[in-house]
Amino acid sequence: MKKDRGFWVAHVAAIEREAIAASTYAKRESVSLAALYYWQRKLRAAAEVCDVAKPAGAFVQMRVADNVGARSPAGCTLVLTSGMRLEMAAIPSPEWLAGLARATRGVC
């Protein structure tokens, strides 16, 4: 039976949380040590890619440009680091923007 990503994410997180050797954990949980090592490498590499994409400081770089095209002058477009564009009819409140920042923190 093929295990999904979530299965291995949970096991890798448990190893880190318990601070035990992967071999000890694999034996205790009856999971493949080779697969566990594979997923540790894969998840670590994915985390490093996300870390590179994150800004180094507390501020996020933003680019402000003139309204282009037929957009409403009161409209607002946010482009997230993932490349997702959020186009809104009105400029959101600072509280909403802060909530968005908290919700997307750590999301790559």
Biopython code that builds the backbone (N, CA, C, O; Angstrom):
import numpy as np
from Bio.PDB.StructureBuilder import StructureBuilder

atoms = [
    (1, "MET", "N", (0.838, -1.185, 0.000)),
    (1, "MET", "CA", (0.000, 0.000, 0.000)),
    (1, "MET", "C", (0.885, 1.251, 0.000)),
    (1, "MET", "O", (1.781, 1.388, 0.832)),
    (2, "LYS", "N", (0.624, 2.146, -0.930)),
    (2, "LYS", "CA", (1.409, 3.379, -1.043)),
    (2, "LYS", "C", (0.898, 4.405, -0.039)),
    (2, "LYS", "O", (-0.305, 4.647, 0.058)),
    (3, "LYS", "N", (1.810, 4.996, 0.695)),
    (3, "LYS", "CA", (1.459, 5.990, 1.707)),
    (3, "LYS", "C", (1.456, 7.374, 1.068)),
    (3, "LYS", "O", (2.250, 7.651, 0.168)),
    (4, "ASP", "N", (0.569, 8.232, 1.530)),
    (4, "ASP", "CA", (0.511, 9.589, 0.976)),
    (4, "ASP", "C", (1.490, 10.503, 1.702)),
    (4, "ASP", "O", (2.085, 10.133, 2.714)),
    (5, "ARG", "N", (1.639, 11.701, 1.159)),
    (5, "ARG", "CA", (2.581, 12.690, 1.697)),
    (5, "ARG", "C", (2.298, 12.993, 3.170)),
    (5, "ARG", "O", (3.221, 13.088, 3.979)),
    (6, "GLY", "N", (1.023, 13.141, 3.509)),
    (6, "GLY", "CA", (0.654, 13.460, 4.890)),
    (6, "GLY", "C", (1.128, 12.409, 5.885)),
    (6, "GLY", "O", (1.517, 12.738, 7.006)),
    (7, "PHE", "N", (1.096, 11.153, 5.474)),
    (7, "PHE", "CA", (1.569, 10.046, 6.314)),
    (7, "PHE", "C", (3.019, 10.279, 6.699)),
    (7, "PHE", "O", (3.396, 10.166, 7.865)),
    (8, "TRP", "N", (3.833, 10.610, 5.685)),
    (8, "TRP", "CA", (5.269, 10.790, 5.938)),
    (8, "TRP", "C", (5.573, 12.112, 6.637)),
    (8, "TRP", "O", (6.498, 12.183, 7.446)),
    (9, "VAL", "N", (4.817, 13.145, 6.340)),
    (9, "VAL", "CA", (5.002, 14.426, 7.035)),
    (9, "VAL", "C", (4.803, 14.221, 8.534)),
    (9, "VAL", "O", (5.572, 14.741, 9.343)),
    (10, "ALA", "N", (3.773, 13.463, 8.901)),
    (10, "ALA", "CA", (3.497, 13.200, 10.326)),
    (10, "ALA", "C", (4.645, 12.433, 10.968)),
    (10, "ALA", "O", (5.033, 12.741, 12.095)),
    (11, "HIS", "N", (5.194, 11.445, 10.279)),
    (11, "HIS", "CA", (6.302, 10.664, 10.840)),
    (11, "HIS", "C", (7.573, 11.503, 10.975)),
    (11, "HIS", "O", (8.256, 11.435, 11.997)),
    (12, "VAL", "N", (7.887, 12.281, 9.960)),
    (12, "VAL", "CA", (9.081, 13.132, 10.026)),
    (12, "VAL", "C", (8.943, 14.159, 11.149)),
    (12, "VAL", "O", (9.905, 14.433, 11.866)),
    (13, "ALA", "N", (7.749, 14.723, 11.301)),
    (13, "ALA", "CA", (7.511, 15.681, 12.386)),
    (13, "ALA", "C", (7.653, 15.006, 13.744)),
    (13, "ALA", "O", (8.181, 15.606, 14.681)),
    (14, "ALA", "N", (7.192, 13.773, 13.859)),
    (14, "ALA", "CA", (7.303, 13.043, 15.136)),
    (14, "ALA", "C", (8.765, 12.798, 15.493)),
    (14, "ALA", "O", (9.144, 12.908, 16.659)),
    (15, "ILE", "N", (9.580, 12.470, 14.507)),
    (15, "ILE", "CA", (11.011, 12.255, 14.760)),
    (15, "ILE", "C", (11.652, 13.531, 15.283)),
    (15, "ILE", "O", (12.428, 13.500, 16.238)),
    (16, "GLU", "N", (11.325, 14.650, 14.653)),
    (16, "GLU", "CA", (11.891, 15.932, 15.095)),
    (16, "GLU", "C", (11.382, 16.307, 16.481)),
    (16, "GLU", "O", (12.144, 16.774, 17.327)),
    (17, "ARG", "N", (10.089, 16.100, 16.705)),
    (17, "ARG", "CA", (9.485, 16.450, 17.988)),
    (17, "ARG", "C", (10.072, 15.605, 19.123)),
    (17, "ARG", "O", (10.353, 16.118, 20.206)),
    (18, "GLU", "N", (10.253, 14.309, 18.866)),
    (18, "GLU", "CA", (10.764, 13.399, 19.899)),
    (18, "GLU", "C", (12.281, 13.418, 19.992)),
    (18, "GLU", "O", (12.851, 12.912, 20.959)),
    (19, "ALA", "N", (12.939, 13.998, 18.994)),
    (19, "ALA", "CA", (14.408, 14.097, 18.953)),
    (19, "ALA", "C", (15.054, 12.724, 19.118)),
    (19, "ALA", "O", (15.941, 12.537, 19.951)),
    (20, "ILE", "N", (14.594, 11.767, 18.313)),
    (20, "ILE", "CA", (15.185, 10.432, 18.341)),
    (20, "ILE", "C", (15.745, 10.107, 16.963)),
    (20, "ILE", "O", (15.443, 10.776, 15.975)),
    (21, "ALA", "N", (16.564, 9.068, 16.921)),
    (21, "ALA", "CA", (17.159, 8.647, 15.652)),
    (21, "ALA", "C", (16.077, 8.082, 14.734)),
    (21, "ALA", "O", (15.130, 7.434, 15.180)),
    (22, "ALA", "N", (16.247, 8.346, 13.449)),
    (22, "ALA", "CA", (15.282, 7.845, 12.471)),
    (22, "ALA", "C", (15.227, 6.324, 12.489)),
    (22, "ALA", "O", (14.151, 5.745, 12.336)),
    (23, "SER", "N", (16.366, 5.667, 12.674)),
    (23, "SER", "CA", (16.386, 4.202, 12.697)),
    (23, "SER", "C", (15.597, 3.650, 13.879)),
    (23, "SER", "O", (14.884, 2.656, 13.742)),
    (24, "THR", "N", (15.722, 4.287, 15.031)),
    (24, "THR", "CA", (14.969, 3.866, 16.219)),
    (24, "THR", "C", (13.479, 4.063, 15.988)),
    (24, "THR", "O", (12.671, 3.192, 16.310)),
    (25, "TYR", "N", (13.128, 5.196, 15.435)),
    (25, "TYR", "CA", (11.722, 5.500, 15.176)),
    (25, "TYR", "C", (11.136, 4.523, 14.160)),
    (25, "TYR", "O", (10.036, 4.006, 14.354)),
    (26, "ALA", "N", (11.878, 4.268, 13.068)),
    (26, "ALA", "CA", (11.394, 3.375, 12.009)),
    (26, "ALA", "C", (11.129, 1.974, 12.560)),
    (26, "ALA", "O", (10.129, 1.340, 12.222)),
    (27, "LYS", "N", (12.029, 1.510, 13.402)),
    (27, "LYS", "CA", (11.844, 0.177, 13.986)),
    (27, "LYS", "C", (10.621, 0.158, 14.903)),
    (27, "LYS", "O", (9.818, -0.774, 14.860)),
    (28, "ARG", "N", (10.489, 1.181, 15.722)),
    (28, "ARG", "CA", (9.371, 1.251, 16.669)),
    (28, "ARG", "C", (8.023, 1.334, 15.960)),
    (28, "ARG", "O", (7.053, 0.708, 16.390)),
    (29, "GLU", "N", (7.960, 2.109, 14.869)),
    (29, "GLU", "CA", (6.691, 2.331, 14.164)),
    (29, "GLU", "C", (6.478, 1.375, 12.991)),
    (29, "GLU", "O", (5.453, 1.438, 12.312)),
    (30, "SER", "N", (7.443, 0.495, 12.757)),
    (30, "SER", "CA", (7.370, -0.479, 11.650)),
    (30, "SER", "C", (7.178, 0.198, 10.294)),
    (30, "SER", "O", (6.318, -0.191, 9.503)),
    (31, "VAL", "N", (7.998, 1.222, 10.044)),
    (31, "VAL", "CA", (7.992, 1.882, 8.743)),
    (31, "VAL", "C", (9.366, 1.691, 8.106)),
    (31, "VAL", "O", (10.354, 1.434, 8.795)),
    (32, "SER", "N", (9.410, 1.817, 6.807)),
    (32, "SER", "CA", (10.649, 1.640, 6.065)),
    (32, "SER", "C", (11.639, 2.759, 6.401)),
    (32, "SER", "O", (11.319, 3.942, 6.285)),
    (33, "LEU", "N", (12.831, 2.369, 6.812)),
    (33, "LEU", "CA", (13.861, 3.362, 7.128)),
    (33, "LEU", "C", (14.280, 4.107, 5.862)),
    (33, "LEU", "O", (14.485, 5.320, 5.898)),
    (34, "ALA", "N", (14.408, 3.394, 4.750)),
    (34, "ALA", "CA", (14.792, 4.042, 3.489)),
    (34, "ALA", "C", (13.748, 5.082, 3.079)),
    (34, "ALA", "O", (14.101, 6.186, 2.663)),
    (35, "ALA", "N", (12.471, 4.733, 3.197)),
    (35, "ALA", "CA", (11.409, 5.677, 2.841)),
    (35, "ALA", "C", (11.427, 6.872, 3.796)),
    (35, "ALA", "O", (11.199, 8.007, 3.377)),
    (36, "LEU", "N", (11.694, 6.622, 5.055)),
    (36, "LEU", "CA", (11.753, 7.696, 6.043)),
    (36, "LEU", "C", (12.884, 8.667, 5.716)),
    (36, "LEU", "O", (12.693, 9.882, 5.763)),
    (37, "TYR", "N", (14.056, 8.137, 5.386)),
    (37, "TYR", "CA", (15.168, 8.995, 4.990)),
    (37, "TYR", "C", (14.831, 9.778, 3.725)),
    (37, "TYR", "O", (15.144, 10.964, 3.625)),
    (38, "TYR", "N", (14.193, 9.116, 2.759)),
    (38, "TYR", "CA", (13.793, 9.785, 1.520)),
    (38, "TYR", "C", (12.900, 10.978, 1.833)),
    (38, "TYR", "O", (13.133, 12.079, 1.334)),
    (39, "TRP", "N", (11.878, 10.762, 2.661)),
    (39, "TRP", "CA", (10.936, 11.837, 2.967)),
    (39, "TRP", "C", (11.572, 12.938, 3.825)),
    (39, "TRP", "O", (11.208, 14.108, 3.700)),
    (40, "GLN", "N", (12.499, 12.577, 4.676)),
    (40, "GLN", "CA", (13.208, 13.608, 5.437)),
    (40, "GLN", "C", (13.954, 14.532, 4.478)),
    (40, "GLN", "O", (13.881, 15.754, 4.611)),
    (41, "ARG", "N", (14.673, 13.953, 3.507)),
    (41, "ARG", "CA", (15.405, 14.761, 2.523)),
    (41, "ARG", "C", (14.452, 15.595, 1.685)),
    (41, "ARG", "O", (14.682, 16.785, 1.469)),
    (42, "LYS", "N", (13.383, 14.970, 1.213)),
    (42, "LYS", "CA", (12.427, 15.661, 0.351)),
    (42, "LYS", "C", (11.771, 16.839, 1.075)),
    (42, "LYS", "O", (11.658, 17.928, 0.511)),
    (43, "LEU", "N", (11.345, 16.630, 2.304)),
    (43, "LEU", "CA", (10.683, 17.697, 3.062)),
    (43, "LEU", "C", (11.664, 18.784, 3.470)),
    (43, "LEU", "O", (11.303, 19.961, 3.503)),
    (44, "ARG", "N", (12.895, 18.410, 3.780)),
    (44, "ARG", "CA", (13.917, 19.403, 4.125)),
    (44, "ARG", "C", (14.220, 20.278, 2.907)),
    (44, "ARG", "O", (14.356, 21.495, 3.037)),
    (45, "ALA", "N", (14.326, 19.661, 1.718)),
    (45, "ALA", "CA", (14.589, 20.420, 0.497)),
    (45, "ALA", "C", (13.432, 21.370, 0.194)),
    (45, "ALA", "O", (13.657, 22.509, -0.217)),
    (46, "ALA", "N", (12.201, 20.914, 0.394)),
    (46, "ALA", "CA", (11.035, 21.774, 0.156)),
    (46, "ALA", "C", (11.027, 22.946, 1.131)),
    (46, "ALA", "O", (10.686, 24.066, 0.752)),
    (47, "ALA", "N", (11.399, 22.692, 2.383)),
    (47, "ALA", "CA", (11.443, 23.758, 3.385)),
    (47, "ALA", "C", (12.513, 24.784, 3.037)),
    (47, "ALA", "O", (12.317, 25.981, 3.248)),
    (48, "GLU", "N", (13.652, 24.321, 2.503)),
    (48, "GLU", "CA", (14.720, 25.239, 2.125)),
    (48, "GLU", "C", (14.286, 26.130, 0.966)),
    (48, "GLU", "O", (14.632, 27.311, 0.934)),
    (49, "VAL", "N", (13.543, 25.588, 0.026)),
    (49, "VAL", "CA", (13.034, 26.380, -1.089)),
    (49, "VAL", "C", (12.111, 27.462, -0.562)),
    (49, "VAL", "O", (12.176, 28.608, -1.006)),
    (50, "CYS", "N", (11.245, 27.104, 0.389)),
    (50, "CYS", "CA", (10.330, 28.083, 0.979)),
    (50, "CYS", "C", (11.100, 29.144, 1.749)),
    (50, "CYS", "O", (10.754, 30.324, 1.689)),
    (51, "ASP", "N", (12.149, 28.739, 2.479)),
    (51, "ASP", "CA", (12.936, 29.697, 3.251)),
    (51, "ASP", "C", (13.620, 30.711, 2.344)),
    (51, "ASP", "O", (13.750, 31.880, 2.706)),
    (52, "VAL", "N", (14.060, 30.271, 1.166)),
    (52, "VAL", "CA", (14.712, 31.186, 0.236)),
    (52, "VAL", "C", (13.711, 32.214, -0.265)),
    (52, "VAL", "O", (14.069, 33.369, -0.496)),
    (53, "ALA", "N", (12.458, 31.804, -0.436)),
    (53, "ALA", "CA", (11.433, 32.700, -0.966)),
    (53, "ALA", "C", (10.928, 33.694, 0.071)),
    (53, "ALA", "O", (10.325, 34.706, -0.288)),
    (54, "LYS", "N", (11.164, 33.421, 1.347)),
    (54, "LYS", "CA", (10.678, 34.310, 2.410)),
    (54, "LYS", "C", (11.586, 35.525, 2.532)),
    (54, "LYS", "O", (12.799, 35.419, 2.351)),
    (55, "PRO", "N", (11.004, 36.671, 2.838)),
    (55, "PRO", "CA", (11.830, 37.848, 3.067)),
    (55, "PRO", "C", (12.642, 37.686, 4.353)),
    (55, "PRO", "O", (12.211, 37.020, 5.294)),
    (56, "ALA", "N", (13.814, 38.301, 4.376)),
    (56, "ALA", "CA", (14.707, 38.143, 5.516)),
    (56, "ALA", "C", (14.230, 38.904, 6.745)),
    (56, "ALA", "O", (14.450, 38.452, 7.869)),
    (57, "GLY", "N", (13.584, 40.047, 6.556)),
    (57, "GLY", "CA", (13.188, 40.856, 7.697)),
    (57, "GLY", "C", (11.709, 40.775, 7.986)),
    (57, "GLY", "O", (11.009, 39.888, 7.496)),
    (58, "ALA", "N", (11.251, 41.701, 8.779)),
    (58, "ALA", "CA", (9.848, 41.727, 9.165)),
    (58, "ALA", "C", (8.977, 42.385, 8.101)),
    (58, "ALA", "O", (7.750, 42.325, 8.182)),
    (59, "PHE", "N", (9.595, 43.009, 7.112)),
    (59, "PHE", "CA", (8.845, 43.707, 6.088)),
    (59, "PHE", "C", (8.780, 42.875, 4.812)),
    (59, "PHE", "O", (9.681, 42.087, 4.522)),
    (60, "VAL", "N", (7.727, 43.057, 4.075)),
    (60, "VAL", "CA", (7.555, 42.389, 2.794)),
    (60, "VAL", "C", (7.652, 43.444, 1.711)),
    (60, "VAL", "O", (7.007, 44.490, 1.789)),
    (61, "GLN", "N", (8.457, 43.168, 0.705)),
    (61, "GLN", "CA", (8.627, 44.119, -0.382)),
    (61, "GLN", "C", (7.319, 44.225, -1.166)),
    (61, "GLN", "O", (6.722, 43.214, -1.536)),
    (62, "MET", "N", (6.891, 45.440, -1.409)),
    (62, "MET", "CA", (5.688, 45.680, -2.204)),
    (62, "MET", "C", (6.043, 46.630, -3.324)),
    (62, "MET", "O", (6.916, 47.485, -3.175)),
    (63, "ARG", "N", (5.371, 46.481, -4.435)),
    (63, "ARG", "CA", (5.570, 47.367, -5.566)),
    (63, "ARG", "C", (4.252, 48.073, -5.824)),
    (63, "ARG", "O", (3.218, 47.430, -6.009)),
    (64, "VAL", "N", (4.292, 49.373, -5.836)),
    (64, "VAL", "CA", (3.098, 50.163, -6.090)),
    (64, "VAL", "C", (3.211, 50.711, -7.504)),
    (64, "VAL", "O", (4.216, 51.320, -7.870)),
    (65, "ALA", "N", (2.166, 50.484, -8.291)),
    (65, "ALA", "CA", (2.183, 50.942, -9.677)),
    (65, "ALA", "C", (0.884, 51.660, -9.978)),
    (65, "ALA", "O", (-0.126, 51.462, -9.303)),
    (66, "ASP", "N", (0.926, 52.488, -10.992)),
    (66, "ASP", "CA", (-0.290, 53.162, -11.430)),
    (66, "ASP", "C", (-1.291, 52.125, -11.904)),
    (66, "ASP", "O", (-0.920, 51.046, -12.367)),
    (67, "ASN", "N", (-2.572, 52.470, -11.781)),
    (67, "ASN", "CA", (-3.622, 51.594, -12.271)),
    (67, "ASN", "C", (-3.476, 51.433, -13.775)),
    (67, "ASN", "O", (-3.319, 52.418, -14.497)),
    (68, "VAL", "N", (-3.525, 50.212, -14.243)),
    (68, "VAL", "CA", (-3.356, 49.932, -15.663)),
    (68, "VAL", "C", (-4.629, 49.298, -16.197)),
    (68, "VAL", "O", (-5.227, 48.447, -15.538)),
    (69, "GLY", "N", (-5.044, 49.708, -17.384)),
    (69, "GLY", "CA", (-6.190, 49.068, -18.015)),
    (69, "GLY", "C", (-7.506, 49.597, -17.489)),
    (69, "GLY", "O", (-7.597, 50.746, -17.057)),
    (70, "ALA", "N", (-8.533, 48.750, -17.529)),
    (70, "ALA", "CA", (-9.894, 49.156, -17.205)),
    (70, "ALA", "C", (-10.245, 48.936, -15.740)),
    (70, "ALA", "O", (-11.424, 48.934, -15.385)),
    (71, "ARG", "N", (-9.274, 48.757, -14.910)),
    (71, "ARG", "CA", (-9.560, 48.546, -13.491)),
    (71, "ARG", "C", (-10.135, 49.801, -12.874)),
    (71, "ARG", "O", (-9.873, 50.920, -13.315)),
    (72, "SER", "N", (-10.925, 49.581, -11.846)),
    (72, "SER", "CA", (-11.504, 50.694, -11.105)),
    (72, "SER", "C", (-10.394, 51.435, -10.361)),
    (72, "SER", "O", (-9.494, 50.790, -9.822)),
    (73, "PRO", "N", (-10.429, 52.777, -10.314)),
    (73, "PRO", "CA", (-9.387, 53.516, -9.612)),
    (73, "PRO", "C", (-9.306, 53.162, -8.129)),
    (73, "PRO", "O", (-8.243, 53.300, -7.524)),
    (74, "ALA", "N", (-10.410, 52.707, -7.534)),
    (74, "ALA", "CA", (-10.400, 52.351, -6.118)),
    (74, "ALA", "C", (-9.997, 50.899, -5.904)),
    (74, "ALA", "O", (-9.941, 50.444, -4.762)),
    (75, "GLY", "N", (-9.713, 50.156, -6.979)),
    (75, "GLY", "CA", (-9.376, 48.744, -6.871)),
    (75, "GLY", "C", (-7.999, 48.516, -6.286)),
    (75, "GLY", "O", (-7.193, 49.436, -6.146)),
    (76, "CYS", "N", (-7.758, 47.278, -5.955)),
    (76, "CYS", "CA", (-6.488, 46.914, -5.345)),
    (76, "CYS", "C", (-6.101, 45.519, -5.827)),
    (76, "CYS", "O", (-6.946, 44.625, -5.887)),
    (77, "THR", "N", (-4.846, 45.334, -6.166)),
    (77, "THR", "CA", (-4.335, 44.027, -6.552)),
    (77, "THR", "C", (-3.158, 43.691, -5.652)),
    (77, "THR", "O", (-2.210, 44.468, -5.540)),
    (78, "LEU", "N", (-3.223, 42.532, -5.013)),
    (78, "LEU", "CA", (-2.118, 42.036, -4.205)),
    (78, "LEU", "C", (-1.524, 40.842, -4.928)),
    (78, "LEU", "O", (-2.259, 39.976, -5.402)),
    (79, "VAL", "N", (-0.198, 40.785, -5.020)),
    (79, "VAL", "CA", (0.470, 39.635, -5.605)),
    (79, "VAL", "C", (1.273, 38.980, -4.483)),
    (79, "VAL", "O", (2.219, 39.568, -3.959)),
    (80, "LEU", "N", (0.885, 37.753, -4.121)),
    (80, "LEU", "CA", (1.552, 37.032, -3.044)),
    (80, "LEU", "C", (2.853, 36.426, -3.544)),
    (80, "LEU", "O", (3.056, 36.309, -4.752)),
    (81, "THR", "N", (3.741, 36.036, -2.625)),
    (81, "THR", "CA", (5.029, 35.465, -3.024)),
    (81, "THR", "C", (4.855, 34.186, -3.820)),
    (81, "THR", "O", (5.743, 33.814, -4.587)),
    (82, "SER", "N", (3.730, 33.504, -3.654)),
    (82, "SER", "CA", (3.468, 32.279, -4.418)),
    (82, "SER", "C", (3.107, 32.599, -5.863)),
    (82, "SER", "O", (3.036, 31.696, -6.696)),
    (83, "GLY", "N", (2.875, 33.892, -6.174)),
    (83, "GLY", "CA", (2.478, 34.290, -7.510)),
    (83, "GLY", "C", (0.976, 34.488, -7.647)),
    (83, "GLY", "O", (0.503, 34.968, -8.677)),
    (84, "MET", "N", (0.229, 34.125, -6.620)),
    (84, "MET", "CA", (-1.215, 34.296, -6.662)),
    (84, "MET", "C", (-1.557, 35.776, -6.629)),
    (84, "MET", "O", (-0.992, 36.542, -5.848)),
    (85, "ARG", "N", (-2.498, 36.171, -7.494)),
    (85, "ARG", "CA", (-2.942, 37.567, -7.557)),
    (85, "ARG", "C", (-4.314, 37.674, -6.919)),
    (85, "ARG", "O", (-5.215, 36.901, -7.244)),
    (86, "LEU", "N", (-4.475, 38.617, -6.022)),
    (86, "LEU", "CA", (-5.764, 38.903, -5.398)),
    (86, "LEU", "C", (-6.216, 40.261, -5.915)),
    (86, "LEU", "O", (-5.582, 41.276, -5.628)),
    (87, "GLU", "N", (-7.294, 40.287, -6.665)),
    (87, "GLU", "CA", (-7.815, 41.546, -7.197)),
    (87, "GLU", "C", (-9.107, 41.862, -6.465)),
    (87, "GLU", "O", (-10.037, 41.057, -6.440)),
    (88, "MET", "N", (-9.150, 43.040, -5.872)),
    (88, "MET", "CA", (-10.296, 43.440, -5.068)),
    (88, "MET", "C", (-10.851, 44.755, -5.579)),
    (88, "MET", "O", (-10.122, 45.587, -6.120)),
    (89, "ALA", "N", (-12.148, 44.932, -5.401)),
    (89, "ALA", "CA", (-12.816, 46.143, -5.864)),
    (89, "ALA", "C", (-12.446, 47.351, -5.011)),
    (89, "ALA", "O", (-12.490, 48.487, -5.483)),
    (90, "ALA", "N", (-12.085, 47.107, -3.763)),
    (90, "ALA", "CA", (-11.734, 48.201, -2.855)),
    (90, "ALA", "C", (-10.472, 47.835, -2.082)),
    (90, "ALA", "O", (-10.118, 46.662, -1.958)),
    (91, "ILE", "N", (-9.817, 48.840, -1.576)),
    (91, "ILE", "CA", (-8.628, 48.615, -0.764)),
    (91, "ILE", "C", (-9.073, 48.034, 0.580)),
    (91, "ILE", "O", (-9.930, 48.612, 1.247)),
    (92, "PRO", "N", (-8.492, 46.882, 0.987)),
    (92, "PRO", "CA", (-8.907, 46.269, 2.253)),
    (92, "PRO", "C", (-8.384, 47.047, 3.454)),
    (92, "PRO", "O", (-7.460, 47.853, 3.351)),
    (93, "SER", "N", (-9.006, 46.777, 4.587)),
    (93, "SER", "CA", (-8.595, 47.458, 5.823)),
    (93, "SER", "C", (-7.228, 46.945, 6.270)),
    (93, "SER", "O", (-6.828, 45.841, 5.900)),
    (94, "PRO", "N", (-6.519, 47.731, 7.055)),
    (94, "PRO", "CA", (-5.227, 47.271, 7.592)),
    (94, "PRO", "C", (-5.375, 46.006, 8.430)),
    (94, "PRO", "O", (-4.481, 45.160, 8.427)),
    (95, "GLU", "N", (-6.485, 45.864, 9.144)),
    (95, "GLU", "CA", (-6.715, 44.669, 9.960)),
    (95, "GLU", "C", (-6.819, 43.431, 9.070)),
    (95, "GLU", "O", (-6.280, 42.374, 9.396)),
    (96, "TRP", "N", (-7.528, 43.578, 7.929)),
    (96, "TRP", "CA", (-7.680, 42.460, 7.005)),
    (96, "TRP", "C", (-6.330, 42.066, 6.427)),
    (96, "TRP", "O", (-6.011, 40.882, 6.319)),
    (97, "LEU", "N", (-5.532, 43.079, 6.052)),
    (97, "LEU", "CA", (-4.205, 42.805, 5.506)),
    (97, "LEU", "C", (-3.318, 42.110, 6.541)),
    (97, "LEU", "O", (-2.566, 41.196, 6.204)),
    (98, "ALA", "N", (-3.406, 42.541, 7.788)),
    (98, "ALA", "CA", (-2.642, 41.897, 8.849)),
    (98, "ALA", "C", (-3.085, 40.450, 9.027)),
    (98, "ALA", "O", (-2.253, 39.566, 9.231)),
    (99, "GLY", "N", (-4.386, 40.205, 8.950)),
    (99, "GLY", "CA", (-4.895, 38.836, 9.042)),
    (99, "GLY", "C", (-4.424, 37.972, 7.882)),
    (99, "GLY", "O", (-4.101, 36.799, 8.068)),
    (100, "LEU", "N", (-4.384, 38.547, 6.689)),
    (100, "LEU", "CA", (-3.874, 37.824, 5.524)),
    (100, "LEU", "C", (-2.411, 37.470, 5.721)),
    (100, "LEU", "O", (-1.995, 36.350, 5.424)),
    (101, "ALA", "N", (-1.631, 38.413, 6.218)),
    (101, "ALA", "CA", (-0.206, 38.174, 6.458)),
    (101, "ALA", "C", (-0.017, 37.047, 7.466)),
    (101, "ALA", "O", (0.835, 36.178, 7.280)),
    (102, "ARG", "N", (-0.816, 37.061, 8.539)),
    (102, "ARG", "CA", (-0.708, 35.987, 9.542)),
    (102, "ARG", "C", (-1.111, 34.648, 8.957)),
    (102, "ARG", "O", (-0.478, 33.631, 9.240)),
    (103, "ALA", "N", (-2.169, 34.635, 8.136)),
    (103, "ALA", "CA", (-2.676, 33.384, 7.564)),
    (103, "ALA", "C", (-1.715, 32.774, 6.556)),
    (103, "ALA", "O", (-1.658, 31.552, 6.421)),
    (104, "THR", "N", (-0.959, 33.607, 5.847)),
    (104, "THR", "CA", (-0.066, 33.086, 4.811)),
    (104, "THR", "C", (1.369, 32.932, 5.298)),
    (104, "THR", "O", (2.229, 32.486, 4.539)),
    (105, "ARG", "N", (1.637, 33.287, 6.529)),
    (105, "ARG", "CA", (2.992, 33.162, 7.070)),
    (105, "ARG", "C", (3.392, 31.689, 7.054)),
    (105, "ARG", "O", (2.662, 30.835, 7.558)),
    (106, "GLY", "N", (4.556, 31.396, 6.473)),
    (106, "GLY", "CA", (5.040, 30.044, 6.418)),
    (106, "GLY", "C", (4.455, 29.227, 5.289)),
    (106, "GLY", "O", (4.801, 28.058, 5.118)),
    (107, "VAL", "N", (3.563, 29.840, 4.511)),
    (107, "VAL", "CA", (2.988, 29.140, 3.365)),
    (107, "VAL", "C", (3.817, 29.507, 2.148)),
    (107, "VAL", "O", (4.047, 30.683, 1.866)),
    (108, "CYS", "N", (4.256, 28.495, 1.441)),
    (108, "CYS", "CA", (5.097, 28.711, 0.284)),
    (108, "CYS", "C", (4.317, 28.613, -0.965)),
    (108, "CYS", "O", (4.871, 28.770, -2.053)),
]
sb = StructureBuilder()
sb.init_structure("model")
sb.init_model(0)
sb.init_chain("A")
sb.init_seg("    ")
for serial, (resi, resn, name, xyz) in enumerate(atoms, 1):
    if name == "N":
        sb.init_residue(resn, " ", resi, " ")
    sb.init_atom(name, np.array(xyz, "f"), 0.0, 1.0, " ", f" {name:<3s}", serial, name[0])
structure = sb.get_structure()
